[in-house]
Amino acid sequence: MKILVLGSGAREHALVLALRSDSERHEILAAPGNAGIGRHATLVDVDMLDPRAVTEFAQENDVDLVVIGPEAPLVEGVADALRERGIPAFGPGKQAAQLEGSKAFAKRIMQNAGVPTGRATHAHTIAETVAALDEFGAPYVVKADGLAAGKGVIVTDDRDAALAHAETYLPKGSVLVEEFLSGPEVSLFFLSDGDTVRPLTPAQDFKRALDGDEGPNTGGMGAYSPLPWLADRFGSVQGFVDEVTEQIAKPVVRELDRDGSPFIGLLYAGLIITEQGVRVIEFNARFGDPETQIVLPRLTTPLAGLLMAAANGTLEDEPAPSFRDDVAVTVVLASEGYPASSVTGREITGLDDAESIEGVHVTHAATAHDGDRLIATGGRVLNVVALGSTFAEARERAYAAIDRIGLEGGQFRTDIAARVA
């Protein structure tokens, strides 16, 4: 197949690598890509936020499948434009993508579907925000209603900080004030063709910038998979997956279909396991980052076939995705100052040395070539991914690889997957 992948981050790099690992040889294009993606795919100059430009490129170049990585093109309606021209697209349409693009829309869908989630108030003014904060109490949870590039959520005991966060986003729209839910968090991905859903495998990411889950929220500083501790609560990991599939994923996909917004693509369920049971924190309408970087390397079922089946409405005919026994750990290397104010333009060295370690590969999140130099162009720069037979082995490989990479001022957490090793 000829496959066009839209996006420029480590998630898209992971998608490209997984497609490359299929037994069938695919021709892979990427727009806009990055320096790492360019090693494995042909980079093309197409504005991924322009539905017409993407569609015309796909038609003119006989693209068989378009895989939409980030949320912004989905909310812009790129998938709709492609499907209107008969081009298979993996990614929900504009309306279904509001499951991520609007927290209020997501809450309505969950309520109508009977999906367990926390209480929330949709606030349009500071007065409404204050009332909701006082109703729910600390810790305070405030979320921007729209897309915010992973920076729209604050969880804090500081009421003034929560109000300041709301004041940042209220001029742009509205915010959601939610009750705080306590417990371990889990990410679980589902492939969907608008009717059938197929779960992948659970993962856990680390949102806080610093060790011990301290510091500000980030887009994610690392992740690991599988989650063996789920068996203690649910009897088995599969027991957890089955419960979430039946009580959350299927009802949401059915409700979206009833709503006139069939969900075709990747449904990301951000979950928390409370004393009262599993609750939904949020949904995303695309593969998560950095979880994709450790879920896909464990996938043994050819990815392209699964994505095409979802795009074509034939997912029911595909076998359930299967995964290798190896565990996977990823550690994010970020620029100095991330997430508040990242220092960019600094040279990256040592990648070949890092990837010479058994079981290790590096996905690029924000990189570019500057002449002969590889430089950092954003906050989260690289994901060091390591596979191993045990978590201890995978962690040792990941951190040994991090030590071989040079990035002035680079920062990373040292405790990714430490509790399960």
PELIN-V214554 format. One record per residue. N is the residue number from 1. SS is DSSP state (H for helix, E for strand, C for the rest). PSI is psi in whole degrees, -180 to 180 (* if undefined). D_CENTER is the distance of its C-alpha to the mean C-alpha in Angstrom with 2 decimals. Layout:
# PELIN-V214554
n: [N	N]
ss: [SS	SS]
psi: [PSI	PSI]
d_center: [D_CENTER	D_CENTER]
This chain:
# PELIN-V214554
n: [1	2	3	4	5	6	7	8	9	10	11	12	13	14	15	16	17	18	19	20	21	22	23	24	25	26	27	28	29	30	31	32	33	34	35	36	37	38	39	40	41	42	43	44	45	46	47	48	49	50	51	52	53	54	55	56	57	58	59	60	61	62	63	64	65	66	67	68	69	70	71	72	73	74	75	76	77	78	79	80	81	82	83	84	85	86	87	88	89	90	91	92	93	94	95	96	97	98	99	100	101	102	103	104	105	106	107	108	109	110	111	112	113	114	115	116	117	118	119	120	121	122	123	124	125	126	127	128	129	130	131	132	133	134	135	136	137	138	139	140	141	142	143	144	145	146	147	148	149	150	151	152	153	154	155	156	157	158	159	160	161	162	163	164	165	166	167	168	169	170	171	172	173	174	175	176	177	178	179	180	181	182	183	184	185	186	187	188	189	190	191	192	193	194	195	196	197	198	199	200	201	202	203	204	205	206	207	208	209	210	211	212	213	214	215	216	217	218	219	220	221	222	223	224	225	226	227	228	229	230	231	232	233	234	235	236	237	238	239	240	241	242	243	244	245	246	247	248	249	250	251	252	253	254	255	256	257	258	259	260	261	262	263	264	265	266	267	268	269	270	271	272	273	274	275	276	277	278	279	280	281	282	283	284	285	286	287	288	289	290	291	292	293	294	295	296	297	298	299	300	301	302	303	304	305	306	307	308	309	310	311	312	313	314	315	316	317	318	319	320	321	322	323	324	325	326	327	328	329	330	331	332	333	334	335	336	337	338	339	340	341	342	343	344	345	346	347	348	349	350	351	352	353	354	355	356	357	358	359	360	361	362	363	364	365	366	367	368	369	370	371	372	373	374	375	376	377	378	379	380	381	382	383	384	385	386	387	388	389	390	391	392	393	394	395	396	397	398	399	400	401	402	403	404	405	406	407	408	409	410	411	412	413	414	415	416	417	418	419	420	421]
ss: [C	E	E	E	E	E	E	C	C	H	H	H	H	H	H	H	H	H	H	H	C	C	C	C	C	C	E	E	E	E	E	E	C	C	C	C	H	H	H	C	C	E	E	C	C	C	C	C	C	C	H	H	H	H	H	H	H	H	H	H	C	C	C	C	E	E	E	E	C	C	H	H	H	H	H	C	C	H	H	H	H	H	H	H	C	C	C	C	E	E	C	C	C	C	C	C	C	H	H	H	H	C	H	H	H	H	H	H	H	H	H	H	H	C	C	C	E	C	C	E	E	E	E	C	C	H	H	H	H	H	H	H	H	H	H	H	C	C	C	E	E	E	E	E	C	C	C	C	C	C	C	C	E	E	E	E	C	C	H	H	H	H	H	H	H	H	H	H	H	H	C	C	C	C	E	E	E	E	C	C	C	C	C	E	E	E	E	E	E	E	E	E	E	C	C	C	E	E	E	C	C	C	E	E	E	C	C	E	E	E	H	H	H	E	E	E	E	C	C	C	C	E	E	E	E	C	C	C	C	H	H	H	H	H	C	C	H	H	H	H	H	H	H	H	H	H	H	H	H	H	H	H	H	H	H	H	H	H	C	C	C	C	C	E	E	E	E	E	E	E	E	E	E	E	C	C	E	E	E	E	E	E	E	E	C	C	C	C	C	C	C	H	H	H	H	H	H	H	E	C	C	C	H	H	H	H	H	H	H	H	H	H	C	C	H	H	H	C	C	C	C	C	E	C	C	C	E	E	E	E	E	E	E	E	C	C	C	C	C	C	C	C	C	C	C	C	E	E	E	C	H	H	H	H	H	C	C	C	C	E	E	E	E	E	C	C	E	E	E	E	C	C	E	E	E	E	C	C	C	E	E	E	E	E	E	E	E	E	C	C	H	H	H	H	H	H	H	H	H	H	H	H	H	C	C	E	E	C	C	C	E	C	C	C	C	C	C	H	H	H	C]
psi: [153	119	130	122	124	130	170	17	-172	-32	-48	-35	-42	-40	-45	-44	-40	-41	-37	-29	-9	149	-33	137	123	151	118	128	153	139	120	-14	-170	-174	-37	-45	-34	-15	-18	-5	160	120	134	150	86	134	108	-13	0	102	-41	-43	-43	-45	-45	-41	-45	-40	-48	-25	14	45	132	-31	135	125	116	114	-63	169	-33	-46	-30	-47	-26	-8	23	-42	-39	-46	-41	-47	-31	-27	6	18	120	130	131	104	141	159	173	-43	-46	-31	-12	-14	-31	-36	-21	113	-34	-42	-45	-43	-39	-44	-44	-43	-46	-31	-6	30	134	126	173	161	149	153	131	110	135	-12	166	-39	-44	-37	-45	-45	-41	-41	-42	-32	-46	-30	178	155	146	137	117	130	134	139	-35	-168	140	23	40	7	10	2	136	137	115	154	-7	107	-40	-39	-38	-42	-41	-38	-45	-42	-27	-38	-20	-38	-21	-9	-107	174	160	127	124	157	147	130	137	136	172	143	149	140	131	126	145	129	139	140	17	-13	-64	143	144	117	149	-134	144	152	164	133	172	106	-33	151	-28	161	152	20	42	169	-178	160	146	-176	-8	126	2	171	165	160	144	-171	84	-25	-14	-26	-27	-32	-34	6	-34	162	-39	-34	-41	-47	-43	-41	-45	-38	-48	-36	-17	-60	-52	-47	-38	-44	-40	-41	-40	-38	-44	-31	-4	20	66	136	111	111	-141	115	116	118	114	114	156	138	100	174	-24	-7	-173	133	150	126	-47	162	145	158	24	172	140	159	117	12	-36	-35	-19	-15	-47	-37	-19	-12	129	-19	134	126	-42	-41	-39	-45	-40	-38	-39	-44	-32	-2	24	27	-29	-28	-10	145	159	136	142	158	146	160	-23	145	160	139	137	140	129	131	119	160	158	135	-13	137	-5	-52	100	139	119	173	0	149	145	132	165	11	-41	-41	-42	-42	-3	-12	134	134	6	137	162	128	141	130	-41	84	158	161	134	90	-125	-3	148	126	158	135	6	-167	-64	121	-50	153	118	117	132	135	150	167	-21	163	-35	-43	-45	-41	-43	-42	-43	-46	-28	-38	-42	-40	-21	-6	133	126	108	127	3	146	150	160	145	2	21	124	15	-34	-20	-5	*]
d_center: [24.62	23.86	20.14	18.71	15.09	14.16	12.27	13.13	10.53	9.88	7.10	10.08	12.49	11.16	11.51	14.90	16.02	15.37	17.29	19.90	20.45	21.54	25.28	25.76	25.81	23.68	24.18	20.86	20.65	17.98	18.08	18.11	16.57	17.54	20.18	18.41	17.27	20.89	22.19	20.82	20.77	23.11	21.88	23.17	23.97	22.47	21.07	17.75	18.30	21.70	21.82	25.38	24.85	22.03	24.16	27.31	25.87	24.58	28.02	30.05	28.35	28.30	24.55	23.98	20.27	17.76	14.05	12.14	8.91	8.27	9.30	12.71	14.44	13.67	15.30	18.03	18.93	18.45	17.91	21.05	23.11	22.35	23.23	26.34	27.55	26.88	24.10	21.52	18.04	14.79	13.10	14.60	17.51	17.88	19.14	16.65	13.76	15.53	13.86	11.18	13.75	16.35	16.21	19.82	19.22	16.67	19.32	22.00	20.35	19.81	23.38	24.85	23.12	24.26	20.88	21.16	19.58	21.03	23.72	22.95	25.05	24.26	26.14	27.52	29.92	30.41	33.00	30.66	28.05	30.84	32.01	28.63	28.12	31.60	31.10	28.04	29.11	27.41	24.80	23.75	20.34	20.00	17.13	17.47	17.73	16.13	13.28	13.57	11.01	9.75	13.51	14.77	15.09	18.03	19.36	22.88	26.44	27.79	28.77	29.62	26.20	24.62	27.12	26.54	22.80	23.85	26.46	23.97	22.13	25.05	26.73	23.75	23.68	23.18	21.37	20.63	22.41	21.43	23.16	21.81	20.73	21.42	20.22	17.68	14.04	12.19	8.88	10.04	8.99	11.90	13.31	15.68	18.64	19.66	21.82	20.88	17.71	16.90	14.81	13.15	13.49	12.51	10.85	11.22	9.76	12.18	11.80	15.43	16.81	19.78	21.02	21.81	19.01	21.12	20.62	18.41	14.83	12.44	8.89	9.10	12.14	11.68	10.94	13.19	14.00	16.13	17.20	20.98	21.84	20.68	23.97	25.97	25.02	24.44	26.85	24.28	20.58	21.35	23.05	19.97	17.97	21.00	21.32	17.85	18.29	21.69	21.35	17.99	16.33	19.68	21.17	18.35	18.45	22.25	22.38	20.38	22.86	25.74	24.46	24.82	21.12	20.24	16.58	16.14	12.81	9.68	9.86	7.23	9.79	9.61	13.10	16.00	19.14	22.09	25.77	25.97	23.25	19.58	18.30	15.24	13.89	11.61	10.03	7.32	8.71	6.34	4.28	1.01	3.40	6.03	6.09	6.33	9.11	11.05	10.68	11.91	14.80	16.10	16.17	19.82	19.89	19.83	16.52	18.34	20.51	17.83	16.09	19.60	20.71	18.03	18.99	22.65	22.77	23.96	21.28	24.02	25.95	23.35	23.55	20.96	18.43	19.81	18.70	20.80	22.18	21.10	18.72	15.97	15.25	13.41	14.78	13.70	16.78	16.87	19.72	22.57	22.20	18.41	17.10	20.34	21.79	20.71	23.51	22.80	25.08	25.79	26.39	24.31	26.49	26.66	23.78	26.20	27.67	24.38	23.47	26.98	26.11	25.88	22.47	20.66	18.72	16.97	14.06	14.62	12.40	15.37	18.63	21.67	25.20	28.07	31.06	31.04	28.62	24.86	23.62	20.66	19.65	17.10	15.96	13.52	15.54	14.97	13.23	16.13	15.40	18.30	19.44	22.49	24.67	24.13	21.76	24.63	24.90	21.25	21.21	24.53	23.39	20.24	22.35	25.25	23.18	21.98	25.68	26.56	24.34	26.04	24.49	26.83	25.50	22.26	20.74	18.69	18.74	21.28	20.40	17.11	18.00	21.57	22.28	21.82	23.58]
